[in-house]
């Protein structure tokens, strides 16, 4: 079951954010930067996260999916189960 704080964040979210870590071209995994990409829907955030998680971008690694409010991540990282439930609820609405 989802944490109450996460559930509250999802209900207040107006978008979603995928956070990824992009490694610099050097072999040092500590050199790089975070990237935040905004998604309008649960399906979009799931698809984008899947691209990062599957290694579609060679130097990028998925960090997490988060609900967002006013362009900023808010709340805890979304789990696959929480996101799947949200997608089902959205499709049923």
Secondary structure, DSSP 8 states (H G I E B T S, - for coil): ---HHHHHHHHH-SEEEEEEEEE-SSS-TTSEEEEEEEESSHHHHHHHHHHHHTTSSTTEEEEEEEEEETTEEEEEE--HHHHHHHHHHHHH-
